[in-house]
């Protein structure tokens, strides 16, 4: 879910910047603050998605290792 949210926010950020640039108000305070918020949410979600994958991979690796050690006994 974090990965999906991160991708959606990144797309939203790009779309917002392109539209604001076309309108000529890319550097207005409201657009700067909105872009900063979207950037923070995008990075936060991406980091949590990667952390979730790493923990899941370690957990799966530990289960596989413990199963193979039981089989060897």
Order of alpha helices (4+ residues) and beta strands (2+ residues): alpha-alpha
